[in-house]
Amino acid sequence: MIRMVLCLGLSVLAVVMGLWTALLQSHNYERGLALNDLKERCSMIEAINGDQAAQILSSDSAPLPPEPKPATRSAPAPAPSAKDVASIAKLAPPAARSRGGAP
């Protein structure tokens, strides 16, 4: 008798579990279809956005203006020759000549 009750309980449990699995599978199938539809919509939106981005970049991007060149240091002025120093000393006022010839 106990063996018959246990077998009956196990078979009822197997049938209930099979029905629950079938219901869950049909629900998951519907959700899978909805998810697939959403994925296809997202793919279309990505394709449209990619095309629009390519159009914008092709029409809007122009060559960048050239970068300004960094300022180069000019070569130091050549040292004055003795002739130039003598001519500057002649032009200096007499007070500057007495202090060593510096202007």
Jmol script that loads the backbone (N, CA, C; Angstrom):
load data "model"
ATOM      1  N   MET A   1       0.815  -1.189   0.000  1.00  0.00           N
ATOM      2  CA  MET A   1       0.000   0.000   0.000  1.00  0.00           C
ATOM      3  C   MET A   1       0.873   1.274   0.000  1.00  0.00           C
ATOM      4  N   ILE A   2       1.885   1.298   0.840  1.00  0.00           N
ATOM      5  CA  ILE A   2       2.763   2.475   0.904  1.00  0.00           C
ATOM      6  C   ILE A   2       3.494   2.645  -0.430  1.00  0.00           C
ATOM      7  N   ARG A   3       3.889   1.517  -1.007  1.00  0.00           N
ATOM      8  CA  ARG A   3       4.586   1.585  -2.278  1.00  0.00           C
ATOM      9  C   ARG A   3       3.674   2.168  -3.350  1.00  0.00           C
ATOM     10  N   MET A   4       2.396   1.824  -3.364  1.00  0.00           N
ATOM     11  CA  MET A   4       1.459   2.349  -4.347  1.00  0.00           C
ATOM     12  C   MET A   4       1.231   3.849  -4.158  1.00  0.00           C
ATOM     13  N   VAL A   5       1.135   4.314  -2.921  1.00  0.00           N
ATOM     14  CA  VAL A   5       0.955   5.749  -2.637  1.00  0.00           C
ATOM     15  C   VAL A   5       2.200   6.519  -3.068  1.00  0.00           C
ATOM     16  N   LEU A   6       3.376   6.000  -2.788  1.00  0.00           N
ATOM     17  CA  LEU A   6       4.605   6.680  -3.182  1.00  0.00           C
ATOM     18  C   LEU A   6       4.726   6.745  -4.707  1.00  0.00           C
ATOM     19  N   CYS A   7       4.380   5.644  -5.404  1.00  0.00           N
ATOM     20  CA  CYS A   7       4.448   5.654  -6.872  1.00  0.00           C
ATOM     21  C   CYS A   7       3.422   6.615  -7.445  1.00  0.00           C
ATOM     22  N   LEU A   8       2.213   6.659  -6.883  1.00  0.00           N
ATOM     23  CA  LEU A   8       1.183   7.578  -7.344  1.00  0.00           C
ATOM     24  C   LEU A   8       1.615   9.030  -7.112  1.00  0.00           C
ATOM     25  N   GLY A   9       2.179   9.309  -5.952  1.00  0.00           N
ATOM     26  CA  GLY A   9       2.659  10.656  -5.640  1.00  0.00           C
ATOM     27  C   GLY A   9       3.780  11.082  -6.575  1.00  0.00           C
ATOM     28  N   LEU A  10       4.696  10.154  -6.856  1.00  0.00           N
ATOM     29  CA  LEU A  10       5.801  10.460  -7.757  1.00  0.00           C
ATOM     30  C   LEU A  10       5.307  10.700  -9.179  1.00  0.00           C
ATOM     31  N   SER A  11       4.345   9.904  -9.631  1.00  0.00           N
ATOM     32  CA  SER A  11       3.819  10.110 -10.985  1.00  0.00           C
ATOM     33  C   SER A  11       3.033  11.419 -11.081  1.00  0.00           C
ATOM     34  N   VAL A  12       2.253  11.761 -10.051  1.00  0.00           N
ATOM     35  CA  VAL A  12       1.523  13.040 -10.050  1.00  0.00           C
ATOM     36  C   VAL A  12       2.529  14.197 -10.051  1.00  0.00           C
ATOM     37  N   LEU A  13       3.565  14.070  -9.261  1.00  0.00           N
ATOM     38  CA  LEU A  13       4.593  15.111  -9.216  1.00  0.00           C
ATOM     39  C   LEU A  13       5.277  15.258 -10.578  1.00  0.00           C
ATOM     40  N   ALA A  14       5.530  14.155 -11.267  1.00  0.00           N
ATOM     41  CA  ALA A  14       6.148  14.216 -12.592  1.00  0.00           C
ATOM     42  C   ALA A  14       5.222  14.893 -13.596  1.00  0.00           C
ATOM     43  N   VAL A  15       3.909  14.585 -13.536  1.00  0.00           N
ATOM     44  CA  VAL A  15       2.953  15.225 -14.440  1.00  0.00           C
ATOM     45  C   VAL A  15       2.859  16.718 -14.149  1.00  0.00           C
ATOM     46  N   VAL A  16       2.788  17.101 -12.883  1.00  0.00           N
ATOM     47  CA  VAL A  16       2.709  18.521 -12.512  1.00  0.00           C
ATOM     48  C   VAL A  16       3.982  19.250 -12.966  1.00  0.00           C
ATOM     49  N   MET A  17       5.123  18.627 -12.762  1.00  0.00           N
ATOM     50  CA  MET A  17       6.370  19.263 -13.174  1.00  0.00           C
ATOM     51  C   MET A  17       6.438  19.387 -14.696  1.00  0.00           C
ATOM     52  N   GLY A  18       5.945  18.411 -15.433  1.00  0.00           N
ATOM     53  CA  GLY A  18       5.911  18.481 -16.891  1.00  0.00           C
ATOM     54  C   GLY A  18       4.997  19.597 -17.368  1.00  0.00           C
ATOM     55  N   LEU A  19       3.817  19.726 -16.749  1.00  0.00           N
ATOM     56  CA  LEU A  19       2.897  20.818 -17.109  1.00  0.00           C
ATOM     57  C   LEU A  19       3.508  22.178 -16.789  1.00  0.00           C
ATOM     58  N   TRP A  20       4.142  22.290 -15.634  1.00  0.00           N
ATOM     59  CA  TRP A  20       4.761  23.566 -15.248  1.00  0.00           C
ATOM     60  C   TRP A  20       5.884  23.923 -16.231  1.00  0.00           C
ATOM     61  N   THR A  21       6.681  22.929 -16.645  1.00  0.00           N
ATOM     62  CA  THR A  21       7.758  23.156 -17.611  1.00  0.00           C
ATOM     63  C   THR A  21       7.192  23.604 -18.955  1.00  0.00           C
ATOM     64  N   ALA A  22       6.094  22.980 -19.400  1.00  0.00           N
ATOM     65  CA  ALA A  22       5.480  23.364 -20.681  1.00  0.00           C
ATOM     66  C   ALA A  22       4.958  24.797 -20.620  1.00  0.00           C
ATOM     67  N   LEU A  23       4.332  25.175 -19.506  1.00  0.00           N
ATOM     68  CA  LEU A  23       3.842  26.554 -19.366  1.00  0.00           C
ATOM     69  C   LEU A  23       5.004  27.545 -19.329  1.00  0.00           C
ATOM     70  N   LEU A  24       6.034  27.190 -18.597  1.00  0.00           N
ATOM     71  CA  LEU A  24       7.197  28.076 -18.505  1.00  0.00           C
ATOM     72  C   LEU A  24       7.897  28.212 -19.856  1.00  0.00           C
ATOM     73  N   GLN A  25       7.962  27.121 -20.612  1.00  0.00           N
ATOM     74  CA  GLN A  25       8.609  27.163 -21.922  1.00  0.00           C
ATOM     75  C   GLN A  25       7.823  28.043 -22.897  1.00  0.00           C
ATOM     76  N   SER A  26       6.493  27.941 -22.876  1.00  0.00           N
ATOM     77  CA  SER A  26       5.708  28.786 -23.776  1.00  0.00           C
ATOM     78  C   SER A  26       5.847  30.255 -23.393  1.00  0.00           C
ATOM     79  N   HIS A  27       5.901  30.528 -22.074  1.00  0.00           N
ATOM     80  CA  HIS A  27       6.096  31.920 -21.628  1.00  0.00           C
ATOM     81  C   HIS A  27       7.479  32.422 -22.046  1.00  0.00           C
ATOM     82  N   ASN A  28       8.497  31.574 -21.887  1.00  0.00           N
ATOM     83  CA  ASN A  28       9.849  31.962 -22.288  1.00  0.00           C
ATOM     84  C   ASN A  28       9.949  32.150 -23.798  1.00  0.00           C
ATOM     85  N   TYR A  29       9.212  31.347 -24.563  1.00  0.00           N
ATOM     86  CA  TYR A  29       9.224  31.478 -26.012  1.00  0.00           C
ATOM     87  C   TYR A  29       8.663  32.838 -26.418  1.00  0.00           C
ATOM     88  N   GLU A  30       7.581  33.266 -25.784  1.00  0.00           N
ATOM     89  CA  GLU A  30       6.997  34.587 -26.078  1.00  0.00           C
ATOM     90  C   GLU A  30       7.977  35.697 -25.705  1.00  0.00           C
ATOM     91  N   ARG A  31       8.610  35.546 -24.549  1.00  0.00           N
ATOM     92  CA  ARG A  31       9.583  36.553 -24.140  1.00  0.00           C
ATOM     93  C   ARG A  31      10.781  36.561 -25.081  1.00  0.00           C
ATOM     94  N   GLY A  32      11.184  35.390 -25.578  1.00  0.00           N
ATOM     95  CA  GLY A  32      12.285  35.303 -26.531  1.00  0.00           C
ATOM     96  C   GLY A  32      11.948  36.002 -27.838  1.00  0.00           C
ATOM     97  N   LEU A  33      10.702  35.822 -28.309  1.00  0.00           N
ATOM     98  CA  LEU A  33      10.288  36.521 -29.527  1.00  0.00           C
ATOM     99  C   LEU A  33      10.300  38.032 -29.329  1.00  0.00           C
ATOM    100  N   ALA A  34       9.808  38.486 -28.160  1.00  0.00           N
ATOM    101  CA  ALA A  34       9.816  39.925 -27.877  1.00  0.00           C
ATOM    102  C   ALA A  34      11.248  40.445 -27.801  1.00  0.00           C
ATOM    103  N   LEU A  35      12.138  39.674 -27.190  1.00  0.00           N
ATOM    104  CA  LEU A  35      13.539  40.082 -27.088  1.00  0.00           C
ATOM    105  C   LEU A  35      14.201  40.120 -28.461  1.00  0.00           C
ATOM    106  N   ASN A  36      13.883  39.152 -29.319  1.00  0.00           N
ATOM    107  CA  ASN A  36      14.433  39.137 -30.673  1.00  0.00           C
ATOM    108  C   ASN A  36      13.946  40.354 -31.465  1.00  0.00           C
ATOM    109  N   ASP A  37      12.671  40.700 -31.310  1.00  0.00           N
ATOM    110  CA  ASP A  37      12.133  41.877 -31.986  1.00  0.00           C
ATOM    111  C   ASP A  37      12.844  43.148 -31.508  1.00  0.00           C
ATOM    112  N   LEU A  38      13.057  43.242 -30.204  1.00  0.00           N
ATOM    113  CA  LEU A  38      13.770  44.399 -29.648  1.00  0.00           C
ATOM    114  C   LEU A  38      15.204  44.454 -30.167  1.00  0.00           C
ATOM    115  N   LYS A  39      15.855  43.295 -30.272  1.00  0.00           N
ATOM    116  CA  LYS A  39      17.230  43.249 -30.787  1.00  0.00           C
ATOM    117  C   LYS A  39      17.286  43.706 -32.244  1.00  0.00           C
ATOM    118  N   GLU A  40      16.309  43.288 -33.049  1.00  0.00           N
ATOM    119  CA  GLU A  40      16.277  43.718 -34.449  1.00  0.00           C
ATOM    120  C   GLU A  40      16.044  45.221 -34.564  1.00  0.00           C
ATOM    121  N   ARG A  41      15.176  45.759 -33.725  1.00  0.00           N
ATOM    122  CA  ARG A  41      14.953  47.215 -33.730  1.00  0.00           C
ATOM    123  C   ARG A  41      16.230  47.959 -33.366  1.00  0.00           C
ATOM    124  N   CYS A  42      16.925  47.474 -32.348  1.00  0.00           N
ATOM    125  CA  CYS A  42      18.182  48.114 -31.940  1.00  0.00           C
ATOM    126  C   CYS A  42      19.224  48.041 -33.055  1.00  0.00           C
ATOM    127  N   SER A  43      19.262  46.912 -33.754  1.00  0.00           N
ATOM    128  CA  SER A  43      20.210  46.774 -34.867  1.00  0.00           C
ATOM    129  C   SER A  43      19.899  47.775 -35.973  1.00  0.00           C
ATOM    130  N   MET A  44      18.602  47.962 -36.260  1.00  0.00           N
ATOM    131  CA  MET A  44      18.219  48.939 -37.286  1.00  0.00           C
ATOM    132  C   MET A  44      18.575  50.353 -36.848  1.00  0.00           C
ATOM    133  N   ILE A  45      18.332  50.667 -35.589  1.00  0.00           N
ATOM    134  CA  ILE A  45      18.662  52.008 -35.085  1.00  0.00           C
ATOM    135  C   ILE A  45      20.167  52.233 -35.141  1.00  0.00           C
ATOM    136  N   GLU A  46      20.958  51.215 -34.766  1.00  0.00           N
ATOM    137  CA  GLU A  46      22.415  51.351 -34.843  1.00  0.00           C
ATOM    138  C   GLU A  46      22.881  51.560 -36.274  1.00  0.00           C
ATOM    139  N   ALA A  47      22.258  50.850 -37.214  1.00  0.00           N
ATOM    140  CA  ALA A  47      22.638  51.010 -38.621  1.00  0.00           C
ATOM    141  C   ALA A  47      22.302  52.412 -39.109  1.00  0.00           C
ATOM    142  N   ILE A  48      21.123  52.908 -38.735  1.00  0.00           N
ATOM    143  CA  ILE A  48      20.729  54.264 -39.139  1.00  0.00           C
ATOM    144  C   ILE A  48      21.657  55.294 -38.517  1.00  0.00           C
ATOM    145  N   ASN A  49      21.960  55.130 -37.241  1.00  0.00           N
ATOM    146  CA  ASN A  49      22.864  56.069 -36.573  1.00  0.00           C
ATOM    147  C   ASN A  49      24.258  56.022 -37.192  1.00  0.00           C
ATOM    148  N   GLY A  50      24.710  54.833 -37.547  1.00  0.00           N
ATOM    149  CA  GLY A  50      26.024  54.715 -38.187  1.00  0.00           C
ATOM    150  C   GLY A  50      26.055  55.420 -39.531  1.00  0.00           C
ATOM    151  N   ASP A  51      24.983  55.257 -40.321  1.00  0.00           N
ATOM    152  CA  ASP A  51      24.910  55.941 -41.617  1.00  0.00           C
ATOM    153  C   ASP A  51      24.879  57.444 -41.438  1.00  0.00           C
ATOM    154  N   GLN A  52      24.067  57.904 -40.468  1.00  0.00           N
ATOM    155  CA  GLN A  52      23.981  59.351 -40.234  1.00  0.00           C
ATOM    156  C   GLN A  52      25.307  59.907 -39.741  1.00  0.00           C
ATOM    157  N   ALA A  53      25.983  59.172 -38.878  1.00  0.00           N
ATOM    158  CA  ALA A  53      27.288  59.641 -38.388  1.00  0.00           C
ATOM    159  C   ALA A  53      28.286  59.723 -39.537  1.00  0.00           C
ATOM    160  N   ALA A  54      28.242  58.744 -40.422  1.00  0.00           N
ATOM    161  CA  ALA A  54      29.161  58.772 -41.575  1.00  0.00           C
ATOM    162  C   ALA A  54      28.846  59.950 -42.485  1.00  0.00           C
ATOM    163  N   GLN A  55      27.557  60.245 -42.694  1.00  0.00           N
ATOM    164  CA  GLN A  55      27.185  61.395 -43.526  1.00  0.00           C
ATOM    165  C   GLN A  55      27.623  62.692 -42.878  1.00  0.00           C
ATOM    166  N   ILE A  56      27.428  62.808 -41.579  1.00  0.00           N
ATOM    167  CA  ILE A  56      27.811  64.037 -40.878  1.00  0.00           C
ATOM    168  C   ILE A  56      29.314  64.232 -40.953  1.00  0.00           C
ATOM    169  N   LEU A  57      30.060  63.161 -40.699  1.00  0.00           N
ATOM    170  CA  LEU A  57      31.511  63.287 -40.739  1.00  0.00           C
ATOM    171  C   LEU A  57      32.023  63.599 -42.133  1.00  0.00           C
ATOM    172  N   SER A  58      31.388  63.020 -43.146  1.00  0.00           N
ATOM    173  CA  SER A  58      31.872  63.279 -44.502  1.00  0.00           C
ATOM    174  C   SER A  58      31.532  64.690 -44.964  1.00  0.00           C
ATOM    175  N   SER A  59      30.407  65.246 -44.510  1.00  0.00           N
ATOM    176  CA  SER A  59      30.030  66.581 -44.962  1.00  0.00           C
ATOM    177  C   SER A  59      30.558  67.683 -44.047  1.00  0.00           C
ATOM    178  N   ASP A  60      30.772  67.366 -42.806  1.00  0.00           N
ATOM    179  CA  ASP A  60      31.126  68.405 -41.847  1.00  0.00           C
ATOM    180  C   ASP A  60      32.627  68.498 -41.603  1.00  0.00           C
ATOM    181  N   SER A  61      33.340  67.427 -41.783  1.00  0.00           N
ATOM    182  CA  SER A  61      34.748  67.483 -41.441  1.00  0.00           C
ATOM    183  C   SER A  61      35.539  68.098 -42.584  1.00  0.00           C
ATOM    184  N   ALA A  62      36.261  69.093 -42.254  1.00  0.00           N
ATOM    185  CA  ALA A  62      37.140  69.766 -43.205  1.00  0.00           C
ATOM    186  C   ALA A  62      38.558  69.635 -42.656  1.00  0.00           C
ATOM    187  N   PRO A  63      39.541  69.878 -43.481  1.00  0.00           N
ATOM    188  CA  PRO A  63      40.904  69.799 -42.962  1.00  0.00           C
ATOM    189  C   PRO A  63      41.112  70.821 -41.844  1.00  0.00           C
ATOM    190  N   LEU A  64      41.828  70.411 -40.866  1.00  0.00           N
ATOM    191  CA  LEU A  64      42.113  71.306 -39.748  1.00  0.00           C
ATOM    192  C   LEU A  64      43.064  72.403 -40.214  1.00  0.00           C
ATOM    193  N   PRO A  65      42.934  73.606 -39.619  1.00  0.00           N
ATOM    194  CA  PRO A  65      43.870  74.665 -39.992  1.00  0.00           C
ATOM    195  C   PRO A  65      45.280  74.270 -39.560  1.00  0.00           C
ATOM    196  N   PRO A  66      46.266  74.738 -40.282  1.00  0.00           N
ATOM    197  CA  PRO A  66      47.629  74.357 -39.911  1.00  0.00           C
ATOM    198  C   PRO A  66      47.984  74.905 -38.540  1.00  0.00           C
ATOM    199  N   GLU A  67      48.730  74.124 -37.829  1.00  0.00           N
ATOM    200  CA  GLU A  67      49.148  74.557 -36.501  1.00  0.00           C
ATOM    201  C   GLU A  67      50.234  75.612 -36.638  1.00  0.00           C
ATOM    202  N   PRO A  68      50.190  76.631 -35.774  1.00  0.00           N
ATOM    203  CA  PRO A  68      51.254  77.641 -35.852  1.00  0.00           C
ATOM    204  C   PRO A  68      52.593  77.004 -35.485  1.00  0.00           C
ATOM    205  N   LYS A  69      53.601  77.421 -36.214  1.00  0.00           N
ATOM    206  CA  LYS A  69      54.925  76.878 -35.942  1.00  0.00           C
ATOM    207  C   LYS A  69      55.457  77.511 -34.661  1.00  0.00           C
ATOM    208  N   PRO A  70      56.144  76.741 -33.860  1.00  0.00           N
ATOM    209  CA  PRO A  70      56.692  77.327 -32.633  1.00  0.00           C
ATOM    210  C   PRO A  70      57.736  78.385 -32.985  1.00  0.00           C
ATOM    211  N   ALA A  71      57.771  79.402 -32.164  1.00  0.00           N
ATOM    212  CA  ALA A  71      58.708  80.503 -32.404  1.00  0.00           C
ATOM    213  C   ALA A  71      60.136  79.974 -32.300  1.00  0.00           C
ATOM    214  N   THR A  72      60.883  80.230 -33.330  1.00  0.00           N
ATOM    215  CA  THR A  72      62.278  79.793 -33.308  1.00  0.00           C
ATOM    216  C   THR A  72      63.121  80.908 -32.712  1.00  0.00           C
ATOM    217  N   ARG A  73      64.092  80.512 -31.997  1.00  0.00           N
ATOM    218  CA  ARG A  73      64.967  81.511 -31.379  1.00  0.00           C
ATOM    219  C   ARG A  73      65.894  82.044 -32.470  1.00  0.00           C
ATOM    220  N   SER A  74      65.960  83.365 -32.532  1.00  0.00           N
ATOM    221  CA  SER A  74      66.829  83.970 -33.542  1.00  0.00           C
ATOM    222  C   SER A  74      68.294  83.818 -33.111  1.00  0.00           C
ATOM    223  N   ALA A  75      69.133  83.823 -34.071  1.00  0.00           N
ATOM    224  CA  ALA A  75      70.568  83.692 -33.789  1.00  0.00           C
ATOM    225  C   ALA A  75      71.035  84.944 -33.038  1.00  0.00           C
ATOM    226  N   PRO A  76      71.938  84.776 -32.095  1.00  0.00           N
ATOM    227  CA  PRO A  76      72.413  85.951 -31.353  1.00  0.00           C
ATOM    228  C   PRO A  76      73.112  86.933 -32.299  1.00  0.00           C
ATOM    229  N   ALA A  77      72.969  88.180 -31.957  1.00  0.00           N
ATOM    230  CA  ALA A  77      73.584  89.234 -32.776  1.00  0.00           C
ATOM    231  C   ALA A  77      75.106  89.083 -32.724  1.00  0.00           C
ATOM    232  N   PRO A  78      75.750  89.323 -33.850  1.00  0.00           N
ATOM    233  CA  PRO A  78      77.218  89.196 -33.844  1.00  0.00           C
ATOM    234  C   PRO A  78      77.838  90.278 -32.948  1.00  0.00           C
ATOM    235  N   ALA A  79      78.957  89.963 -32.369  1.00  0.00           N
ATOM    236  CA  ALA A  79      79.652  90.914 -31.495  1.00  0.00           C
ATOM    237  C   ALA A  79      80.121  92.113 -32.325  1.00  0.00           C
ATOM    238  N   PRO A  80      80.014  93.319 -31.758  1.00  0.00           N
ATOM    239  CA  PRO A  80      80.443  94.496 -32.525  1.00  0.00           C
ATOM    240  C   PRO A  80      81.945  94.458 -32.780  1.00  0.00           C
ATOM    241  N   SER A  81      82.282  94.921 -33.959  1.00  0.00           N
ATOM    242  CA  SER A  81      83.707  94.950 -34.309  1.00  0.00           C
ATOM    243  C   SER A  81      84.369  96.156 -33.629  1.00  0.00           C
ATOM    244  N   ALA A  82      85.698  96.209 -33.675  1.00  0.00           N
ATOM    245  CA  ALA A  82      86.442  97.302 -33.034  1.00  0.00           C
ATOM    246  C   ALA A  82      86.100  98.633 -33.686  1.00  0.00           C
ATOM    247  N   LYS A  83      85.824  98.605 -34.982  1.00  0.00           N
ATOM    248  CA  LYS A  83      85.470  99.825 -35.701  1.00  0.00           C
ATOM    249  C   LYS A  83      84.151 100.378 -35.183  1.00  0.00           C
ATOM    250  N   ASP A  84      83.170  99.477 -34.928  1.00  0.00           N
ATOM    251  CA  ASP A  84      81.872  99.925 -34.407  1.00  0.00           C
ATOM    252  C   ASP A  84      82.012 100.477 -32.997  1.00  0.00           C
ATOM    253  N   VAL A  85      82.839  99.847 -32.175  1.00  0.00           N
ATOM    254  CA  VAL A  85      83.021 100.325 -30.798  1.00  0.00           C
ATOM    255  C   VAL A  85      83.646 101.710 -30.807  1.00  0.00           C
ATOM    256  N   ALA A  86      84.597 101.942 -31.699  1.00  0.00           N
ATOM    257  CA  ALA A  86      85.248 103.250 -31.766  1.00  0.00           C
ATOM    258  C   ALA A  86      84.265 104.318 -32.226  1.00  0.00           C
ATOM    259  N   SER A  87      83.395 104.003 -33.192  1.00  0.00           N
ATOM    260  CA  SER A  87      82.439 105.006 -33.668  1.00  0.00           C
ATOM    261  C   SER A  87      81.394 105.306 -32.598  1.00  0.00           C
ATOM    262  N   ILE A  88      81.025 104.301 -31.796  1.00  0.00           N
ATOM    263  CA  ILE A  88      80.055 104.545 -30.717  1.00  0.00           C
ATOM    264  C   ILE A  88      80.711 105.412 -29.645  1.00  0.00           C
ATOM    265  N   ALA A  89      81.972 105.160 -29.362  1.00  0.00           N
ATOM    266  CA  ALA A  89      82.675 105.928 -28.336  1.00  0.00           C
ATOM    267  C   ALA A  89      82.790 107.391 -28.743  1.00  0.00           C
ATOM    268  N   LYS A  90      82.945 107.669 -30.042  1.00  0.00           N
ATOM    269  CA  LYS A  90      83.029 109.056 -30.509  1.00  0.00           C
ATOM    270  C   LYS A  90      81.694 109.766 -30.338  1.00  0.00           C
ATOM    271  N   LEU A  91      80.580 109.039 -30.498  1.00  0.00           N
ATOM    272  CA  LEU A  91      79.256 109.651 -30.409  1.00  0.00           C
ATOM    273  C   LEU A  91      78.803 109.848 -28.969  1.00  0.00           C
ATOM    274  N   ALA A  92      79.432 109.182 -28.040  1.00  0.00           N
ATOM    275  CA  ALA A  92      79.014 109.278 -26.639  1.00  0.00           C
ATOM    276  C   ALA A  92      79.375 110.648 -26.077  1.00  0.00           C
ATOM    277  N   PRO A  93      78.571 111.156 -25.150  1.00  0.00           N
ATOM    278  CA  PRO A  93      78.906 112.444 -24.522  1.00  0.00           C
ATOM    279  C   PRO A  93      80.227 112.353 -23.730  1.00  0.00           C
ATOM    280  N   PRO A  94      80.863 113.507 -23.513  1.00  0.00           N
ATOM    281  CA  PRO A  94      82.177 113.505 -22.841  1.00  0.00           C
ATOM    282  C   PRO A  94      82.140 112.870 -21.447  1.00  0.00           C
ATOM    283  N   ALA A  95      81.026 112.991 -20.698  1.00  0.00           N
ATOM    284  CA  ALA A  95      80.970 112.427 -19.354  1.00  0.00           C
ATOM    285  C   ALA A  95      81.011 110.904 -19.409  1.00  0.00           C
ATOM    286  N   ALA A  96      80.415 110.321 -20.425  1.00  0.00           N
ATOM    287  CA  ALA A  96      80.401 108.850 -20.558  1.00  0.00           C
ATOM    288  C   ALA A  96      81.793 108.360 -20.930  1.00  0.00           C
ATOM    289  N   ARG A  97      82.574 109.160 -21.673  1.00  0.00           N
ATOM    290  CA  ARG A  97      83.906 108.731 -22.069  1.00  0.00           C
ATOM    291  C   ARG A  97      84.814 108.640 -20.863  1.00  0.00           C
ATOM    292  N   SER A  98      84.605 109.512 -19.893  1.00  0.00           N
ATOM    293  CA  SER A  98      85.489 109.512 -18.724  1.00  0.00           C
ATOM    294  C   SER A  98      85.183 108.337 -17.803  1.00  0.00           C
ATOM    295  N   ARG A  99      84.013 107.707 -17.926  1.00  0.00           N
ATOM    296  CA  ARG A  99      83.660 106.555 -17.071  1.00  0.00           C
ATOM    297  C   ARG A  99      84.023 105.222 -17.721  1.00  0.00           C
ATOM    298  N   GLY A 100      84.805 105.191 -18.666  1.00  0.00           N
ATOM    299  CA  GLY A 100      85.207 103.928 -19.271  1.00  0.00           C
ATOM    300  C   GLY A 100      84.648 103.760 -20.645  1.00  0.00           C
ATOM    301  N   GLY A 101      84.029 104.741 -21.202  1.00  0.00           N
ATOM    302  CA  GLY A 101      83.522 104.674 -22.557  1.00  0.00           C
ATOM    303  C   GLY A 101      82.161 104.018 -22.689  1.00  0.00           C
ATOM    304  N   ALA A 102      81.521 103.684 -21.604  1.00  0.00           N
ATOM    305  CA  ALA A 102      80.195 103.085 -21.700  1.00  0.00           C
ATOM    306  C   ALA A 102      79.145 104.164 -21.870  1.00  0.00           C
ATOM    307  N   PRO A 103      78.211 103.996 -22.724  1.00  0.00           N
ATOM    308  CA  PRO A 103      77.173 105.028 -22.931  1.00  0.00           C
ATOM    309  C   PRO A 103      76.220 105.124 -21.774  1.00  0.00           C
TER     310      PRO A 103
END
end "model"
wireframe off; spacefill off
backbone 0.3
color backbone group
